[in-house]
Amino acid sequence: MAQVKIYCFTVVGSGSFPLDMLRYDACHPVSSTDAEKIGMQSNEGERFFKRRSIELAGIRKPTEARWKSFLWTVDKSTSVKVPQS
């Protein structure tokens, strides 16, 4: 049985979330709470500018330099091997 490596990581930042990074790093939010944090709009005032942590998971190692170019940082990253059926 083949195994696939899943990368779990946390990004930290404020303001607009760089949505294209989900496609670029082939990742997605791990919970509905994380998805809500991504969806915060500028009309949410103070919450929009507050630093927030968002947990993501994907099939590629996060590209830390590219996240940094959007003023978001990869706070921590781990990987796990998952059996593929």
N, C-alpha and C positions, 0 to 999 in steps of 0.2 A: 504494500500500500504506500503510495507516494505521500509525502508531507509537504505542506506549504508553510512558509514562515510569515507570521503576522506581526507587524510592528505596532506597538501601542506607545503613544507619546502624548505629551501635554504641551500645548502652545499657550503662551501668555502675551497679552497685548491689550490695547484699548482702541476705541473708535471703530472704524469700518473693518470688518473681518475680510481678509483676502479670499473670497470665495473660489477663485481660480486655483488656489493651492489645493483644494480638495481634489480637483481633477489632476493637477500636476503631480501630486504625491499619491494619487490613487487611494484616498482615504475617506473616512466618514466619521461623524460624531458617534461616540459609543453609547450615548443615552439621549433621551428626549430633552433632558435638562441642558446638555451640551448643545443640542440643536437650537434650543431657544436662545442660548447665549450668542450663537452665530447670527441669529436673526434679529438681534437688537438693532433698531434703527436710530438715526440721529434725533428723531423727535421724542425719544425716550429720555432726553436731557442728561442728567447727571449719571445715570446708569450706563449710558452709551460711552462716556469718557472714563469710567472707572475701569481699572485693570481687571481683566478676567482671565481665568484659566479654563481651557477647553480641552477635554480628552478626546483623542482621535485614534483610529485604528485603520491600518491599511496593509497593502501587500508590498509596499516599497519603504525603504528606510527614508525618514524625513530629510528633505534638503534644507538643512539649517541655514545656509547662507541666503537662500531664496526667501525663507520666512523672514529673516532679518531685514532683507531689502524692503519688506512691507511693514517694518517696525514691530514685528511679532517675533518672539524667541521660542525655540524648542527648549522647554524646561527640563524634561526628562524623557528618556526613550528606552524601551525594552523590546525584546522580540520573543515570540514563542512559536514552537512548531506545532502545527495542527494537522492531524491525519486528514487526508482528502479522499473522499469516497468516489 
